[in-house]
Amino acid sequence: MVPVQMRRGLAASHGVLMIVILLIVVGCSSEKSASDQLLPTVTPPETPLRIMVVHSFGPELSWVHQINQGIAHEFAQYGYSSANGNLELKFYYMNAQRAATEGELIRMGNGARAYIARDTFDLIFAVDDAAVSQVIALTPPGQTPYVFLGLDARPKDYGLEDRDDVAGVMERLHIDETFSWLRRVNPNTQRITLLADNSSLPTGFGTNVRAALDASIFAHSPIYIVETIADWQAMVKLASATSDFLVVGSYFSLVDAEGSPVIQSDVIAWTLENSKIPVVGFWEYTIQEGALGGSVISGETQAQFAVDKAIRILNGEAPSAVGFDAPERGKLMLNKTAMSRWDMTIPLDLIEISTLVE
């Protein structure tokens, strides 16, 4: 197994002390050029870490971009990057959001496994359920460890609990936190509408959210799961007339009247422009694309948790010992443009603990 370095933020205090001593000896004149400064360096290993990232979806999705960005960023915290010459990241995109049948999904999975088989890697990430079910679950245990992230199903649904070569990060909607957040933003909230595309069906979105709704003050609120952009737009207009908030789930698999896919950014742009009530999301990308805010799942947080597990494995810890878990709390976010769009006054203490997006 390839030994890897400590996370930069956890560097040993002896190194910090030595830098302080050296700075005292040579002085700290502001006139020194950048080349004279003592900068941390990384010595590339003889063989860079070779990491494979298999995505369920395509690179055009905001969620996928966040995951890729988060993986690269977190490896850099341990001193590993392509710029340092000690990290090689490869990516494969299954584009499962375009699979209209189970047969198409199987074909996509076959392509992913064939691509992986042509090369060797120190570790493989599998992102979201399609990659987990079609790659990890169908590949016999071997020398290469896996770390999944963004998993909606239970690990045992794919036979992973008995695997010694798999660790991972699960994705769980912060439903109760979102409902509490709505009441903090508007204590008079009585009814909400939840809307998602049909890609959410295999994840149990409707069942899980319905159970949480029934146990909350929003028990009489509706959930709509739709396939077409026309149905989506109709539900947005209905929600505007009947609810206080529109809470949206995933919206990347909608199709138009001809069955052609609708671009994710176009869906949310139309929704924001036409919704007369504030739009709230369960995922960070929805807030970044213009929704009001919420307690959200962050792609970068998922990636951080996954890379931290990968580092432990690459340092020799067994994947089965690293195990499975999920971030306990969501990332609190607010979009300032959306606050103005819907003339929202947000409690100051909520603003102070939230990540603000322009």
C-alpha positions in Angstrom: 0.0 0.0 0.0 1.3 3.5 -0.8 2.1 5.5 2.3 0.6 9.0 2.4 1.3 12.1 4.3 -0.4 13.8 7.2 -3.2 16.3 6.5 -1.5 19.7 6.1 -3.6 21.1 8.9 -2.4 18.3 11.3 1.4 18.9 10.6 3.6 18.1 13.6 4.4 20.9 15.9 8.2 20.3 15.6 8.1 21.5 12.0 6.2 24.7 13.0 8.7 25.4 15.8 11.6 25.0 13.4 10.1 27.5 11.0 9.6 30.0 13.8 13.3 29.6 14.9 14.5 30.0 11.4 12.4 33.1 10.9 13.9 34.6 14.1 17.4 33.9 12.9 17.1 35.2 9.3 14.7 38.0 10.1 11.2 38.7 8.7 11.8 41.8 6.5 8.9 42.6 4.3 11.5 43.5 1.6 12.5 39.8 1.1 11.4 38.4 -2.2 9.1 35.5 -2.5 12.0 33.2 -3.4 13.5 34.0 0.0 10.5 32.9 2.0 10.3 29.6 3.8 7.4 27.8 2.0 6.1 24.3 2.7 7.2 21.8 0.0 6.0 18.4 -0.9 8.5 15.7 -2.1 6.8 13.6 -4.8 6.8 9.9 -4.1 8.5 7.7 -6.7 5.1 6.6 -7.9 2.2 9.1 -7.6 -1.0 8.0 -6.0 -3.3 6.8 -8.8 -7.0 7.4 -7.9 -10.0 6.6 -10.0 -13.3 8.4 -9.6 -16.3 6.7 -11.2 -19.4 9.0 -11.4 -22.9 7.7 -11.9 -23.8 11.0 -13.7 -22.3 13.2 -16.3 -19.7 16.0 -15.9 -22.2 18.8 -16.8 -24.1 18.4 -13.4 -23.3 20.8 -10.6 -23.3 18.0 -8.1 -20.6 16.2 -10.1 -18.5 19.3 -10.3 -18.7 19.8 -6.5 -17.6 16.3 -5.9 -14.6 16.6 -8.2 -13.6 19.9 -6.7 -13.9 18.5 -3.2 -11.8 15.5 -3.9 -9.0 17.5 -5.4 -9.2 20.0 -2.6 -9.1 17.5 0.2 -6.2 15.6 -1.3 -4.3 18.9 -1.4 -4.9 19.3 2.3 -2.7 16.2 2.7 -0.1 17.6 0.3 -1.2 15.6 -2.8 -2.0 17.2 -6.1 -1.2 17.0 -9.8 0.8 20.2 -9.5 3.0 18.5 -6.9 3.5 15.5 -9.2 2.3 13.1 -6.6 -1.4 12.6 -7.5 -3.1 11.3 -10.6 -6.9 11.6 -10.7 -8.8 9.8 -13.5 -12.5 10.2 -14.0 -15.2 8.1 -15.7 -18.8 9.3 -16.2 -21.6 6.7 -16.6 -24.2 9.3 -17.5 -26.8 7.2 -15.7 -29.3 10.2 -15.6 -29.9 9.3 -19.3 -30.6 5.6 -18.8 -34.2 5.1 -19.8 -34.2 1.4 -19.1 -32.4 -1.1 -16.8 -30.7 -2.5 -19.8 -29.1 0.9 -20.6 -27.9 1.2 -17.0 -26.3 -2.3 -17.2 -24.6 -1.3 -20.4 -23.2 1.8 -18.8 -22.0 -0.2 -15.9 -20.3 -2.7 -18.2 -18.5 0.2 -19.8 -17.3 1.5 -16.5 -15.9 -1.8 -15.3 -14.2 -2.4 -18.6 -12.5 1.0 -18.4 -11.3 0.3 -14.9 -10.0 -3.1 -15.8 -7.6 -1.6 -18.4 -5.6 0.1 -15.7 -4.4 -0.2 -12.1 -5.2 2.2 -9.3 -4.3 2.6 -5.6 -8.0 3.3 -4.8 -11.3 3.8 -6.6 -14.1 6.2 -5.6 -17.7 5.3 -6.7 -20.0 8.3 -6.6 -23.8 7.8 -6.2 -25.9 4.7 -6.4 -25.5 3.7 -10.0 -21.8 3.5 -9.8 -22.0 1.6 -6.5 -24.5 -0.9 -7.9 -22.9 -1.4 -11.3 -19.2 -1.2 -10.4 -18.5 -2.1 -6.7 -21.3 -4.6 -6.3 -20.5 -6.4 -9.5 -16.7 -6.5 -9.1 -15.3 -9.4 -6.9 -13.1 -8.2 -4.0 -9.5 -7.8 -5.1 -6.4 -5.8 -4.3 -7.9 -2.4 -5.0 -10.0 -0.8 -2.2 -13.2 1.1 -2.9 -14.6 4.2 -1.2 -18.2 5.2 -2.1 -19.9 8.5 -1.5 -23.3 10.0 -2.2 -25.0 6.6 -1.5 -28.7 7.0 -1.0 -29.5 3.3 -0.4 -28.2 1.2 2.5 -24.8 -0.5 2.0 -26.5 -3.9 2.6 -28.8 -3.3 -0.3 -25.8 -3.8 -2.6 -24.1 -6.5 -0.5 -21.4 -4.2 0.8 -21.7 -4.9 4.6 -19.8 -8.1 4.2 -17.1 -6.7 1.9 -13.6 -6.2 3.4 -12.5 -3.9 0.6 -15.2 -1.2 0.8 -15.7 1.9 3.0 -17.9 4.8 2.3 -20.0 7.9 2.9 -23.8 7.8 2.8 -26.0 10.6 1.6 -28.9 11.4 3.8 -31.4 14.2 3.4 -31.5 16.6 6.3 -35.3 16.6 6.3 -36.1 17.4 9.9 -33.4 20.2 9.9 -34.9 21.6 6.7 -38.4 21.7 8.3 -37.0 23.4 11.4 -35.1 25.9 9.2 -38.4 26.8 7.4 -40.0 27.6 10.7 -37.0 29.8 11.7 -37.2 31.7 8.4 -40.9 32.1 8.6 -42.6 31.1 11.9 -46.0 31.3 10.2 -45.3 28.6 7.7 -48.2 26.2 7.5 -48.0 24.4 4.2 -45.1 23.5 1.9 -44.9 21.7 -1.4 -42.1 19.1 -2.2 -41.2 18.5 -5.8 -38.6 16.2 -7.4 -38.0 14.4 -10.7 -38.4 10.6 -11.0 -34.7 10.0 -10.5 -35.5 10.3 -6.8 -37.8 7.2 -6.8 -35.1 4.5 -6.4 -33.6 6.4 -3.4 -36.9 6.3 -1.4 -37.2 10.1 -1.6 -41.0 10.1 -1.5 -41.3 7.5 1.2 -38.7 9.1 3.5 -40.0 12.7 3.1 -43.6 11.6 3.5 -42.8 9.9 6.8 -41.0 13.0 8.0 -43.9 15.2 6.8 -46.5 13.1 8.6 -44.5 13.5 11.8 -44.3 17.3 11.5 -46.6 20.3 11.4 -46.6 20.0 7.6 -48.5 16.7 7.6 -51.0 17.9 5.0 -48.4 19.1 2.6 -48.1 17.3 -0.8 -45.2 15.6 -2.6 -45.0 15.5 -6.3 -42.6 13.3 -8.3 -42.7 14.1 -12.0 -41.0 13.0 -15.2 -41.6 15.8 -17.7 -40.7 19.5 -17.6 -44.4 20.3 -18.4 -45.5 18.5 -15.2 -42.8 20.2 -13.2 -43.8 23.7 -14.4 -47.5 22.9 -13.6 -46.6 21.9 -10.0 -44.5 25.0 -9.5 -47.5 27.1 -10.5 -49.8 25.1 -8.2 -47.4 25.4 -5.3 -47.3 29.2 -5.8 -51.0 29.3 -5.2 -51.3 26.9 -2.4 -48.1 26.8 -0.3 -45.7 29.0 1.7 -42.5 27.4 0.4 -41.5 25.1 -2.5 -38.9 22.5 -1.5 -37.2 20.9 -4.5 -35.3 17.7 -4.6 -33.4 16.5 -7.7 -34.3 17.9 -11.1 -31.7 16.6 -13.6 -33.6 13.8 -15.3 -36.6 15.8 -16.6 -37.5 15.5 -20.3 -39.5 17.6 -22.7 -42.5 16.6 -24.8 -40.2 14.8 -27.3 -38.4 12.9 -24.5 -35.2 14.9 -24.8 -33.4 15.7 -21.6 -33.9 19.2 -20.2 -30.7 21.0 -18.9 -30.5 21.1 -15.2 -29.7 24.8 -15.0 -32.6 25.6 -17.3 -35.0 23.8 -14.9 -34.0 25.7 -11.8 -33.8 29.1 -13.7 -37.4 28.7 -14.9 -38.5 27.6 -11.4 -36.9 30.6 -9.7 -38.3 33.0 -12.3 -41.9 31.7 -12.1 -42.3 30.7 -8.4 -44.1 33.3 -6.4 -43.0 31.6 -3.2 -39.5 31.0 -1.9 -37.7 28.0 -3.3 -35.7 25.8 -0.9 -33.4 22.9 -1.7 -31.9 19.8 -0.2 -28.6 20.0 -2.0 -25.9 22.7 -2.0 -26.0 23.1 -5.8 -29.6 24.2 -5.7 -28.7 27.1 -3.4 -25.8 28.0 -5.6 -28.1 28.1 -8.6 -30.4 30.6 -6.9 -32.7 28.9 -4.3 -33.2 30.7 -0.9 -31.3 28.3 1.3 -31.6 25.4 3.7 -29.8 22.7 5.6 -28.2 21.0 2.6 -26.2 18.1 1.5 -22.8 19.4 0.3 -20.9 17.7 -2.5 -17.6 19.0 -1.2 -18.4 17.7 2.3 -19.2 14.3 0.9 -15.9 14.4 -0.9 -14.0 15.5 2.2 -15.4 12.6 4.2 -14.6 10.2 1.4 -11.0 11.4 0.9 -10.3 11.3 4.7 -11.4 7.6 4.6 -9.3 7.0 1.6 -6.2 8.4 3.3 -6.7 6.0 6.3 -7.0 3.1 3.9 -3.9 4.1 1.9 -2.0 4.3 5.2 -2.8 0.7 5.8 -6.1 0.6 7.7 -8.6 -2.0 6.5 -11.6 -0.6 4.6 -13.9 -2.7 6.7 -12.5 -1.0 9.8 -12.9 2.5 8.3 -16.5 1.6 7.7 -19.6 3.5 6.6 -21.1 6.7 7.9 -22.8 10.0 6.9 -22.4 13.6 7.9 -24.7 14.1 10.8 -25.8 17.7 10.1 -26.4 19.6 6.9 -24.6 22.7 5.7 -26.6 25.8 6.4 -26.7 28.1 3.4 -28.4 31.3 2.3 -28.5 32.9 -1.1 -28.5 36.7 -0.9 -30.0 37.3 -4.3 -32.9 35.0 -3.4 -33.4 36.9 -0.2 -34.0 40.0 -2.2 -36.0 38.2 -4.9 -38.6 37.1 -2.4 -38.1 40.0 0.0 -37.2 37.7 2.9 -36.0 39.0 6.3 -33.8 36.3 7.8 -33.0 36.1 11.5 -29.5 37.6 12.1 -28.3 34.6 14.1 -29.2 32.3 11.2 -27.3 34.5 8.8 -24.3 34.5 11.1 -24.0 30.6 11.1 -24.8 30.2 7.4 -22.6 30.1 4.3 -23.7 33.0 2.1 -24.0 32.8 -1.6 -24.3 35.9 -3.8 
